[in-house]
């Protein structure tokens, strides 16, 4: 394809330049890392106090604290397709596929196109 007018050539050049700059910008920005912020004095004091308290605990206190801690949530949930929403999704998918198959078969006679 040959570009004949000068404004079209200029437009193509501007678009090529914009595309090149857009592709070059992400690698240039990716090299800059944020500087880590120093810990505040309150955070340092709290961490030191927590460490000292844990170090002073007896084994019986540690065992009691571990048993009193909330249990992790159970990850053994039923499969999605065994729930009510999952069954509804499967029914909708099956209905859509069935309707598409039905429409594909029965639309051939209804469409009167000069191409067919």
N, C-alpha and C positions, 0 to 999 in steps of 0.2 A: 504494500500500500504506500502510495507516494503522497506526502503532505505538500500541498502546493502553496497555500497562503502563508504569509509571514506571521500572522497572529496565531495560526495553528501551530507553527513551528515553535513559537515562543511559549505557547501553552504547554506543549509537550516537553520543552526544556525545563520549565518551571515545575511541572509534575515530576519529572525525573530527578530534579534537584531535591524536591521535598521528600520523595521516596528515599533517596540516598541518605538524607539527613535523619529521617525517621528510623532507618535501619542502623545508623551509626550511633544514635543517641543511647540506646539501652546499654551497650557494652561500656560506653564512657561513664555512665552514671553508676553502673554496677561496681566499679572499682573503688568507690568512696565508701568507707565504713564509718559508722558513727562512733564517737569516742565513748568509752564506758564511763558512766557517771560514778563518782565516788560514793561510798556508803555514808549515810548521815550518822552523826554521833548517836542519835537515838536508836538507830538500827543496830549499831555496833554494841551498845550497852545492853539492848534487849537480847541479842545473840549471846553475849557473854553471860548474862544472868541465866538464860535458859540452859546453857552448857554447864554452869556451876550447879544448878538445881538437879539436873540429870546425873551429874557425877556424884552428888551427895546421896542419891537414892540407894536404898538397900535392895537386895535381890527380891525380897518379898514385895516391896513397894512397886518394883518394876513389873513383877508378875501381875499384880493387881491392876496396874495401869494398862497393861496389855489386854487383860481380860475385859476391862471396862471400856476399851476403845470400841467405837461403833464398827460393826461388821461391814465388809465391802458388799456392795449390792450384787445380787446374783446375776450372772450373765447367761444363765440357762433359761432363756425365754423361748416360747414356742416359735416355730417357723412362721414367717410372715404369711405364707399362703395357707396356714392353718387357722389364722384369725379371721374374724368377720370381714375386715377390710380387704384382706388378701383374697378371700373367696369372691368378694364383689369385684375386685380387679380382674380375676380370672374369668368371671362371667362376662364382664364388659369386653375383655379382649376376645373371647370366643364369639360373642355376638358380633363384634366388629369384623372379625375375619369371616364369619359366616355370611354377613350382609355383603361384604366385598365380593366373596365368591359368587353369591347369588346374583348380584348386580352385574358381574362380569359375564355371566352366562346369559342372562336375560336381556341385557342392553344391546346385544348384537343385532337382534331383530328389530328393536325399537329405533335405533339410530339409522336414519336414512341419509347417508352422506354420499356425494358423488365419487368419493375416493374408494368407498367400499364396494 
